[in-house]
Amino acid sequence: MTEHRRLAATDPVARRRARPVPAGGDGAGRGDRGRWGGGAGRSGMRAAAILLPLLLAACGDRSCPVLLVNASGQAVEQVYLARQGSEGWGPDLVAPGELAPGAGLPLRLAAEGRYRLRAVWANGRAAEMPGIEACAVTRLTLGDGTLRAE
């Protein structure tokens, strides 16, 4: 008798693991959900990881990457980005921290529409930039009290 079979004969946990699995599931009345009831297991996760980008491409991920860069000499404490004409500013994009000098923050903008940007530096100075055309810019630069779309 091999070591595994000897262990399975004396250990109830190992005995359950060594038991053959019937074609309809794991033999515990759970169908094919597996031990934790989570679906297809690792092979399902692998398939999802492969298929998700393909599905997004087929559906047309209509967003554009933009890099927000702090090129100023001080930290930026608040950054807001909202659609042009919308009420309010929405959430602070750097909360609960700050955007340090020289740091960048990757963002994604919906492919259609215009946006407006508001930045507030550590010294309390604020600047706003309306009319940012989505997908026409790839970089938003925060200077010392200035904003620039590139």
C-alpha positions, 0 to 999 in steps of 0.5 A: 500500500502506498503512503497516500493510501495508508494515510487515506485509510486512517485519516478521515480528511484524507479519505474524503480527498482520496475519494473518486469524484462522480461525473455529476459533481463532488459527491457532496450534493453541491453539483459541480460548484466545487468545495467552496461553491464558487463555480469552475475554480482555477480554470474558470478564473483563468478563462475569465482573465482571458475572456474579459479583455476580449469582451471589453474590446468587442463591446468597445471600451470607449475610454481614453487614458490620461495622465495627470502630472503634478509639475509644481513645486508643492503637493496638490491636496485636491483634484476634481474632474467632472463632465462639462455642465454637470452639477458639482465636482464629484469625489476628490481623486487624490483623497485621502492623500495628496499628489506629491510634486513630480508624481502622476495619477493615471485617469480614464475619460469616457471617449465622448464629451468635455470635462472640467478640472479643478486642482487645489494646492497645499497652500490653498491656491486653486485653479480650474480648467474647463473644456477638456476634450476627452481623447484629445489630450493624453496628459494634464499638467498641474504647474505652480497655480496653472493647468495645462492640457497636452 
